[in-house]
Amino acid sequence: MSLELARERAARLTNIVYHLRFDIPADQADPIPAWLELHFDLADISAPLFLDFRQAPDSIQSLQINGHAREPQLVNEHIPLPAADLRTGRNEIEIAFTAGDSSLNRNPDFLYTLFVPDRARTAFPVFDQPDLKARFELILTVPDTWRVLANAPLARAIELDSGRREYRFVPSDRMSSYLFSFVAGAFQAITREVNGRPMTMLHRETNTAKVERNVDEIFELHGQYPDAT
């Protein structure tokens, strides 16, 4: 992405909110269906707007811009949003897509995101530059034996049919796209209350003695951060 594009978007965009849903299958080889509902305020509609997405063109199934269906395009790792479809003030973009795997670190029974420094665009369509901070509202659908964590507290979990569970998280704080993260998989969970705050640690360590030897210090160190959960 060019510096010119980054500056142009920063001058036009405010109040960005990503509503993201990932339907994660149990089989590592299966694709991850995903959906994005993106809201933002736009100050200038004299030119197209470009979302970042570093995937194959056929990974985008549908695109709606302010309620109008459009044929999705992917040009040089960007999804163009034509100026004629945009409006001054609040805009809403809806995209159905297949999530990219390269920054989801998929393993046979777990995954975790790592979007530093600019890899969020490999997983979902996004304005992937640090100064365009946004709120993220996340829904994860996973096998019901899996556990999940994300940047924001869990709002609720819903049991679905066929051994699936849906996790809905409250809106995150405003953050850069590279800080947005989640983890899901067959983890063990340990929950403690530290300084009056409940905290949960997920782990895959099979050595019970090692866990017992380190767990107190892990929670103590984590509890030193005021916003930790």
Backbone bond lengths (Angstrom), bond angles and torsions (degrees), N, CA, C in turn:
res aa  C-N    CA-C-N  psi(-1)  N-CA   C-N-CA  omega(-1)  CA-C   N-CA-C  phi
1 M - - - 1.455 - - 1.525 109.50 -
2 S 1.322 116.16 135.94 1.458 120.08 -177.38 1.520 111.58 -79.82
3 L 1.334 115.85 154.99 1.458 120.70 174.98 1.529 110.22 -62.86
4 E 1.313 116.77 -34.82 1.466 120.54 179.18 1.525 111.17 -61.62
5 L 1.347 116.82 -44.81 1.460 120.28 178.46 1.520 111.30 -64.10
6 A 1.335 117.16 -42.49 1.462 120.63 179.99 1.527 111.20 -61.06
7 R 1.317 116.99 -43.43 1.463 120.34 -179.99 1.524 111.39 -67.69
8 E 1.333 116.20 -38.84 1.458 120.61 -179.52 1.531 110.48 -64.44
9 R 1.330 117.53 -42.75 1.465 120.11 179.30 1.527 111.27 -68.40
10 A 1.313 117.05 -40.24 1.467 120.20 -179.68 1.521 111.55 -62.33
11 A 1.330 117.02 -31.05 1.460 120.79 -179.91 1.524 112.05 -77.40
12 R 1.324 117.61 -19.84 1.471 120.53 -173.83 1.518 113.89 -104.86
13 L 1.333 118.00 -26.36 1.460 121.77 -167.31 1.526 112.79 -106.08
14 T 1.334 116.11 138.62 1.470 122.55 172.35 1.531 108.65 -147.45
15 N 1.336 115.20 167.21 1.478 122.24 172.65 1.535 111.97 52.31
16 I 1.330 115.29 54.71 1.468 120.94 -177.34 1.529 110.07 -87.75
17 V 1.329 116.03 133.03 1.470 122.21 176.17 1.522 108.62 -134.40
18 Y 1.337 116.33 126.50 1.459 122.53 175.95 1.528 108.99 -104.87
19 H 1.321 117.47 120.49 1.460 122.83 169.21 1.527 106.12 -100.40
20 L 1.314 117.34 111.62 1.462 121.81 -173.57 1.525 111.19 -120.34
21 R 1.320 114.70 138.97 1.467 120.27 174.57 1.521 108.83 -131.94
22 F 1.335 116.07 130.30 1.455 122.80 176.30 1.525 108.46 -121.96
23 D 1.337 117.17 126.34 1.462 122.95 178.65 1.525 107.13 -103.00
24 I 1.325 116.11 92.13 1.468 121.87 -169.21 1.528 110.44 -88.48
25 P 1.323 118.21 119.81 1.467 120.53 -179.97 1.522 111.85 -79.24
26 A 1.315 115.57 163.14 1.461 120.43 177.77 1.518 111.76 -70.68
27 D 1.329 116.80 -33.46 1.467 121.67 -176.59 1.523 109.59 -84.80
28 Q 1.305 116.34 122.89 1.460 122.12 -179.38 1.524 112.36 -57.92
29 A 1.317 118.02 -29.09 1.464 121.76 -176.38 1.519 113.09 -79.94
30 D 1.322 117.89 -15.78 1.463 120.80 -177.63 1.528 110.59 -79.62
31 P 1.341 117.75 145.40 1.470 120.09 177.58 1.522 111.49 -68.42
32 I 1.330 115.64 161.31 1.466 122.44 -179.17 1.528 108.68 -108.25
33 P 1.339 118.55 103.10 1.463 119.64 173.66 1.529 109.76 -65.59
34 A 1.329 115.86 141.78 1.459 119.70 -176.32 1.526 109.89 -148.48
35 W 1.337 114.97 158.39 1.455 121.83 -178.47 1.522 108.90 -139.80
36 L 1.323 115.17 142.29 1.455 121.93 177.20 1.518 109.70 -127.29
37 E 1.330 115.66 129.81 1.460 121.79 166.86 1.521 106.12 -117.51
38 L 1.304 115.88 114.11 1.464 122.51 -171.97 1.520 109.68 -113.38
39 H 1.346 116.01 129.67 1.461 122.00 177.23 1.528 108.65 -120.39
40 F 1.324 116.06 140.20 1.461 119.70 175.93 1.523 109.28 -160.53
41 D 1.330 115.23 158.01 1.452 121.68 172.22 1.519 108.66 -97.48
42 L 1.329 115.66 136.71 1.456 121.61 -176.36 1.527 108.96 -122.13
43 A 1.321 116.49 127.59 1.466 121.22 -176.23 1.515 112.76 -88.65
44 D 1.336 117.46 -23.05 1.463 120.64 -171.35 1.532 108.41 -142.08
45 I 1.334 117.29 124.96 1.463 120.80 -179.25 1.531 111.32 -115.05
46 S 1.318 116.33 26.74 1.459 120.00 -178.96 1.528 113.00 -80.48
47 A 1.337 117.21 -8.52 1.460 120.95 -177.37 1.523 109.57 -144.58
48 P 1.334 117.76 159.91 1.467 120.22 175.86 1.528 110.95 -61.95
49 L 1.324 114.42 163.26 1.458 122.00 175.33 1.522 106.90 -119.07
50 F 1.332 116.71 146.17 1.461 119.97 -174.96 1.524 110.54 -124.17
51 L 1.348 114.61 126.41 1.455 122.04 170.45 1.523 108.97 -92.06
52 D 1.323 117.03 148.08 1.460 121.96 178.15 1.531 109.65 -92.31
53 F 1.337 116.54 133.90 1.466 120.82 175.64 1.515 107.97 -159.82
54 R 1.318 116.50 111.27 1.460 121.67 -176.01 1.530 110.18 -100.15
55 Q 1.337 114.46 73.35 1.461 121.58 177.43 1.519 109.38 -144.52
56 A 1.321 116.47 176.31 1.468 121.05 178.65 1.528 109.74 -71.17
57 P 1.332 117.58 149.22 1.472 120.37 -178.96 1.521 113.73 -55.87
58 D 1.345 118.50 -35.36 1.461 119.31 -177.46 1.525 113.45 -75.31
59 S 1.337 117.27 1.05 1.470 119.70 175.93 1.528 112.02 -79.65
60 I 1.324 117.89 -8.75 1.459 122.09 176.75 1.521 108.37 -101.33
61 Q 1.345 116.85 118.29 1.459 120.33 -178.52 1.526 113.28 -90.36
62 S 1.321 118.30 -34.47 1.465 119.79 -179.09 1.520 109.82 -157.66
63 L 1.348 114.38 157.20 1.464 121.76 -179.71 1.519 108.45 -143.08
64 Q 1.330 116.10 130.20 1.461 121.83 171.81 1.518 108.78 -125.23
65 I 1.327 116.29 134.46 1.458 121.99 178.68 1.520 107.75 -120.69
66 N 1.320 116.42 111.65 1.464 122.04 -178.43 1.522 111.80 50.94
67 G 1.340 115.57 46.34 1.452 122.06 174.78 1.506 116.09 84.79
68 H 1.330 118.44 -0.47 1.460 122.06 -178.45 1.528 110.00 -110.84
69 A 1.324 116.26 125.85 1.459 120.75 178.55 1.521 110.03 -70.98
70 R 1.325 115.83 134.66 1.457 122.05 179.65 1.526 109.47 -133.18
71 E 1.329 115.85 150.76 1.464 120.34 175.80 1.526 108.64 -71.08
72 P 1.337 117.95 118.25 1.472 119.00 -177.89 1.518 111.96 -69.52
73 Q 1.308 115.48 141.58 1.454 122.13 175.25 1.523 108.92 -127.06
74 L 1.313 115.32 153.25 1.458 120.91 176.04 1.524 106.86 -135.47
75 V 1.334 115.71 110.60 1.455 121.81 -173.88 1.524 109.28 -125.17
76 N 1.332 116.64 116.21 1.470 121.49 178.31 1.535 111.61 51.57
77 E 1.340 115.08 47.46 1.470 122.75 177.31 1.528 112.95 67.71
78 H 1.339 116.97 24.20 1.467 120.92 178.23 1.526 109.91 -133.14
79 I 1.342 115.21 143.44 1.462 122.07 170.95 1.526 107.02 -99.46
80 P 1.346 118.72 110.63 1.455 119.89 -179.44 1.525 111.51 -77.04
81 L 1.326 115.59 135.00 1.457 122.70 173.42 1.522 106.49 -110.81
82 P 1.345 118.71 106.29 1.466 121.05 -173.17 1.528 112.61 -60.17
83 A 1.321 115.37 143.91 1.462 120.80 -179.18 1.524 111.51 -58.56
84 A 1.338 117.32 -34.01 1.460 120.87 -177.53 1.523 112.67 -65.15
85 D 1.334 117.40 -23.15 1.467 121.08 -179.71 1.522 113.17 -92.67
86 L 1.321 117.11 -8.37 1.461 121.50 -177.06 1.521 110.53 -94.05
87 R 1.342 115.57 163.51 1.453 119.68 177.76 1.519 110.03 -141.10
88 T 1.312 115.13 152.58 1.456 119.84 175.70 1.523 108.88 -66.00
89 G 1.324 116.77 136.23 1.459 120.48 -176.13 1.512 111.37 94.36
90 R 1.333 116.53 -143.66 1.456 120.81 -171.80 1.525 112.10 -75.63
91 N 1.346 115.46 134.44 1.455 123.15 177.20 1.525 109.25 -126.89
92 E 1.341 115.36 153.81 1.465 121.19 179.25 1.527 109.23 -134.65
93 I 1.320 115.03 124.97 1.463 122.59 179.49 1.526 108.42 -118.13
94 E 1.327 117.56 133.51 1.463 122.06 176.56 1.527 108.92 -122.93
95 I 1.328 115.63 129.75 1.463 120.88 -177.95 1.525 109.20 -136.20
96 A 1.324 116.57 128.11 1.462 122.08 167.96 1.521 107.27 -100.25
97 F 1.326 116.54 131.96 1.464 119.71 -173.32 1.523 110.14 -153.99
98 T 1.300 115.29 169.43 1.461 122.06 171.55 1.516 107.89 -101.80
99 A 1.319 116.52 122.32 1.465 120.60 -176.75 1.520 111.07 -64.84
100 G 1.331 115.45 141.98 1.461 120.04 174.67 1.514 111.87 -76.25
101 D 1.324 116.48 149.44 1.466 121.79 -174.78 1.527 114.59 -92.72
102 S 1.316 118.53 -21.46 1.460 120.42 -163.91 1.524 113.79 -62.58
103 S 1.321 118.84 -29.21 1.467 120.19 179.28 1.521 112.53 -111.06
104 L 1.343 117.05 11.51 1.467 120.85 177.06 1.526 111.92 -96.18
105 N 1.337 116.43 -7.85 1.471 121.06 174.40 1.532 111.85 47.21
106 R 1.328 114.82 58.67 1.459 120.19 -176.63 1.522 111.39 -77.27
107 N 1.314 115.11 137.12 1.450 124.45 175.36 1.528 107.36 -126.53
108 P 1.336 118.82 172.75 1.466 119.46 -175.07 1.526 114.68 -54.99
109 D 1.327 119.55 -33.85 1.472 118.84 -179.23 1.530 112.72 -139.05
110 F 1.329 117.96 26.78 1.463 121.16 172.32 1.525 109.60 -166.42
111 L 1.319 114.53 163.58 1.459 121.16 173.16 1.519 108.97 -149.17
112 Y 1.328 115.00 159.39 1.458 120.40 174.71 1.525 108.17 -150.02
113 T 1.310 116.03 144.70 1.456 120.36 -178.12 1.525 110.81 -86.96
114 L 1.343 114.45 151.70 1.454 121.63 172.35 1.526 106.41 -149.02
115 F 1.330 116.64 95.88 1.460 122.20 -170.66 1.524 113.82 -100.00
116 V 1.325 118.46 1.79 1.461 121.50 177.08 1.523 109.06 -74.43
117 P 1.344 120.11 140.16 1.461 126.14 -6.73 1.517 113.19 -90.65
118 D 1.383 117.15 -26.44 1.466 119.61 -176.26 1.527 110.14 -145.00
119 R 1.329 116.16 38.98 1.459 120.22 -172.59 1.522 113.71 -100.47
120 A 1.336 117.78 -0.54 1.464 118.74 175.05 1.522 110.22 -57.61
121 R 1.331 116.74 -35.84 1.468 122.01 -179.01 1.517 112.74 -63.29
122 T 1.328 118.31 -18.86 1.462 119.78 177.31 1.517 112.04 -79.06
123 A 1.336 117.59 -14.72 1.463 121.51 -177.66 1.519 112.75 -103.83
124 F 1.358 117.30 -37.15 1.468 120.04 -176.59 1.525 109.44 -155.88
125 P 1.326 118.47 159.41 1.464 121.51 177.42 1.529 110.52 -66.99
126 V 1.351 116.23 133.46 1.458 119.88 -170.14 1.533 108.99 -163.25
127 F 1.332 115.91 154.95 1.460 121.07 166.36 1.524 106.26 -85.62
128 D 1.317 116.87 91.50 1.466 121.37 -165.57 1.529 110.98 -91.86
129 Q 1.336 115.71 69.15 1.464 120.85 174.36 1.522 107.85 -140.98
130 P 1.347 118.12 141.43 1.467 121.55 -168.59 1.518 115.13 -61.17
131 D 1.348 118.25 -31.08 1.452 119.36 -175.44 1.523 113.60 -81.92
132 L 1.333 117.91 -5.73 1.459 120.55 174.62 1.530 108.96 -97.20
133 K 1.309 115.07 73.03 1.465 120.72 -179.00 1.526 109.87 -70.53
134 A 1.329 115.65 149.37 1.457 120.50 -174.40 1.521 109.83 -149.66
135 R 1.319 114.91 166.29 1.459 121.29 169.77 1.529 108.45 -97.43
136 F 1.341 115.23 144.57 1.460 121.14 -179.14 1.527 108.73 -120.28
137 E 1.327 115.90 128.88 1.462 122.02 173.92 1.529 107.22 -115.78
138 L 1.321 116.25 116.01 1.467 122.44 -167.55 1.517 112.07 -114.13
139 I 1.334 115.06 137.58 1.463 122.66 168.53 1.520 107.80 -124.40
140 L 1.321 116.07 127.58 1.467 121.99 175.71 1.519 109.25 -118.22
141 T 1.325 116.79 129.36 1.459 122.00 171.37 1.522 107.45 -111.25
142 V 1.343 115.70 123.62 1.470 120.92 -171.97 1.527 109.51 -141.33
143 P 1.330 117.88 168.32 1.469 119.99 171.67 1.528 110.57 -55.96
144 D 1.325 117.18 144.06 1.467 119.82 -173.07 1.521 114.06 -71.40
145 T 1.332 117.62 -6.29 1.471 120.48 174.89 1.527 111.84 -91.23
146 W 1.323 117.68 -5.96 1.460 122.29 -178.43 1.523 110.97 -87.05
147 R 1.330 115.25 159.59 1.460 122.99 172.40 1.523 108.30 -117.75
148 V 1.332 115.87 156.87 1.464 119.96 -176.44 1.528 110.16 -137.83
149 L 1.334 115.36 153.74 1.458 123.69 170.09 1.523 107.64 -143.45
150 A 1.338 116.52 154.06 1.458 121.28 177.88 1.518 109.06 -149.80
151 N 1.343 116.17 -176.87 1.464 121.07 -178.73 1.522 113.08 -65.38
152 A 1.322 117.25 -24.21 1.464 121.69 -174.33 1.526 110.13 -116.72
153 P 1.329 117.52 159.33 1.470 119.80 177.42 1.523 111.70 -64.44
154 L 1.308 114.76 153.31 1.460 121.24 177.69 1.526 109.71 -73.45
155 A 1.338 116.41 131.82 1.459 121.37 176.47 1.518 110.75 -86.39
156 R 1.339 115.96 -48.46 1.467 119.53 178.48 1.524 109.61 -167.32
157 A 1.331 114.68 159.38 1.457 122.60 174.96 1.519 108.00 -120.38
158 I 1.327 116.39 138.26 1.455 122.20 -175.54 1.521 109.09 -124.42
159 E 1.336 117.08 125.35 1.459 121.15 176.61 1.524 109.44 -74.64
160 L 1.328 116.96 131.02 1.457 122.51 178.52 1.523 109.82 -113.10
161 D 1.311 115.68 175.88 1.455 119.96 177.17 1.527 110.20 -75.49
162 S 1.321 115.78 165.43 1.471 122.86 172.42 1.516 113.10 61.82
163 G 1.342 117.38 35.71 1.453 120.43 173.14 1.504 114.94 69.03
164 R 1.333 117.12 34.41 1.465 122.06 179.60 1.526 109.36 -119.60
165 R 1.338 115.13 156.26 1.469 121.09 176.77 1.523 108.33 -137.88
166 E 1.329 115.97 139.42 1.468 121.80 179.04 1.524 109.45 -106.68
167 Y 1.320 115.75 130.06 1.464 122.45 178.10 1.526 109.05 -113.06
168 R 1.323 115.84 125.83 1.466 121.86 178.12 1.530 108.43 -113.49
169 F 1.320 115.97 129.85 1.458 121.81 -178.54 1.530 110.21 -107.61
170 V 1.325 116.09 149.90 1.454 120.44 176.76 1.529 108.68 -69.86
171 P 1.328 118.48 160.92 1.475 119.61 178.72 1.526 111.28 -58.11
172 S 1.305 115.68 138.76 1.464 121.56 179.52 1.523 110.51 -75.57
173 D 1.322 116.17 169.88 1.462 120.95 165.80 1.533 108.17 -66.44
174 R 1.320 116.53 164.92 1.452 120.17 174.45 1.527 108.81 -68.03
175 M 1.327 115.82 132.27 1.464 119.88 -177.60 1.517 109.79 -153.73
176 S 1.329 115.37 162.30 1.459 121.24 172.81 1.524 109.68 -71.90
177 S 1.322 115.73 153.93 1.458 120.28 -175.87 1.524 112.55 -61.11
178 Y 1.327 118.02 -31.57 1.468 119.14 -177.44 1.528 112.27 -72.06
179 L 1.339 117.73 -13.71 1.462 121.45 178.54 1.526 113.18 -91.11
180 F 1.313 117.42 -17.32 1.464 120.50 177.92 1.523 108.80 -62.16
181 S 1.353 116.87 135.26 1.462 118.23 -176.02 1.524 111.45 -157.61
182 F 1.320 114.45 159.09 1.458 121.26 171.68 1.513 108.81 -158.00
183 V 1.320 115.67 161.30 1.456 122.70 177.89 1.516 107.34 -138.91
184 A 1.337 116.95 143.93 1.460 121.08 179.91 1.519 108.74 -150.75
185 G 1.321 115.83 140.33 1.452 117.54 177.66 1.512 113.60 161.33
186 A 1.309 114.72 -171.25 1.467 122.19 -179.05 1.529 108.93 -84.65
187 F 1.315 115.27 79.53 1.461 122.45 -178.28 1.519 110.58 -107.61
188 Q 1.314 115.16 156.84 1.456 121.29 166.28 1.530 108.24 -89.91
189 A 1.314 117.29 147.09 1.466 121.43 -177.44 1.522 110.93 -121.13
190 I 1.321 115.51 137.06 1.469 122.24 172.75 1.524 106.93 -126.51
191 T 1.327 116.65 126.04 1.464 121.50 -178.89 1.520 109.77 -116.52
192 R 1.314 115.97 132.80 1.465 122.90 177.51 1.531 108.90 -134.04
193 E 1.330 115.66 161.08 1.457 120.77 169.88 1.524 107.73 -106.54
194 V 1.320 116.02 121.88 1.463 122.08 -177.07 1.527 108.22 -122.86
195 N 1.315 115.66 119.62 1.472 120.55 -178.35 1.520 112.24 52.00
196 G 1.330 114.74 41.13 1.456 120.12 177.73 1.517 115.34 80.54
197 R 1.330 117.45 4.99 1.461 120.82 -177.96 1.525 110.04 -118.13
198 P 1.340 118.14 129.11 1.466 119.92 175.89 1.522 110.25 -72.92
199 M 1.324 116.61 136.18 1.462 122.15 178.62 1.521 108.96 -135.06
200 T 1.330 114.65 144.39 1.458 120.64 179.26 1.522 109.73 -124.34
201 M 1.316 115.89 131.13 1.458 122.06 175.40 1.525 108.60 -110.38
202 L 1.330 117.18 130.78 1.455 121.94 173.41 1.530 108.95 -102.07
203 H 1.328 116.21 140.99 1.468 118.86 179.13 1.525 109.51 -151.99
204 R 1.338 114.31 163.82 1.461 121.70 177.48 1.539 110.65 -124.91
205 E 1.314 116.69 16.17 1.456 121.47 -178.31 1.529 110.26 -70.57
206 T 1.342 117.13 126.48 1.465 121.16 179.77 1.526 112.70 -92.18
207 N 1.338 116.37 -10.71 1.453 120.99 179.09 1.526 108.90 -86.21
208 T 1.326 116.98 98.43 1.467 121.69 -175.55 1.516 111.94 -59.71
209 A 1.313 117.44 -39.23 1.464 120.91 -179.17 1.524 110.90 -62.98
210 K 1.307 117.20 -39.95 1.465 120.79 178.78 1.521 111.01 -63.96
211 V 1.338 116.65 -41.34 1.465 120.21 178.24 1.523 110.20 -62.57
212 E 1.319 117.16 -48.82 1.466 120.80 -178.06 1.526 111.56 -63.35
213 R 1.320 117.15 -32.19 1.457 121.18 -178.84 1.529 112.18 -71.98
214 N 1.310 117.77 -27.07 1.463 120.79 -172.40 1.520 115.19 -113.48
215 V 1.311 118.27 -14.32 1.466 119.62 -169.50 1.527 112.76 -64.05
216 D 1.333 118.55 -38.92 1.461 120.35 -179.02 1.527 111.24 -62.10
217 E 1.327 116.00 -45.11 1.460 119.26 -178.72 1.530 111.34 -67.56
218 I 1.328 116.73 -35.92 1.463 119.74 178.40 1.522 110.70 -60.48
219 F 1.331 116.96 -46.98 1.458 119.87 179.53 1.524 111.27 -67.69
220 E 1.321 116.85 -36.85 1.465 119.89 178.75 1.522 111.20 -63.26
221 L 1.326 116.88 -44.61 1.462 120.55 179.02 1.525 111.13 -66.09
222 H 1.317 116.37 -42.82 1.459 120.40 -179.77 1.522 111.17 -63.97
223 G 1.331 115.47 -35.93 1.461 119.96 -178.45 1.510 114.18 -70.05
224 Q 1.323 117.61 -9.49 1.466 120.42 178.09 1.517 111.92 -74.72
225 Y 1.328 117.63 -15.02 1.465 121.34 -179.25 1.529 108.65 -95.47
226 P 1.317 119.39 121.24 1.467 122.68 -172.25 1.524 114.29 -58.18
227 D 1.345 117.86 -31.95 1.461 120.02 -175.23 1.519 112.77 -97.98
228 A 1.327 117.75 7.44 1.456 119.73 -176.71 1.523 110.68 -71.80
229 T 1.341 115.40 147.07 1.463 121.12 177.29 1.526 110.00 -135.98
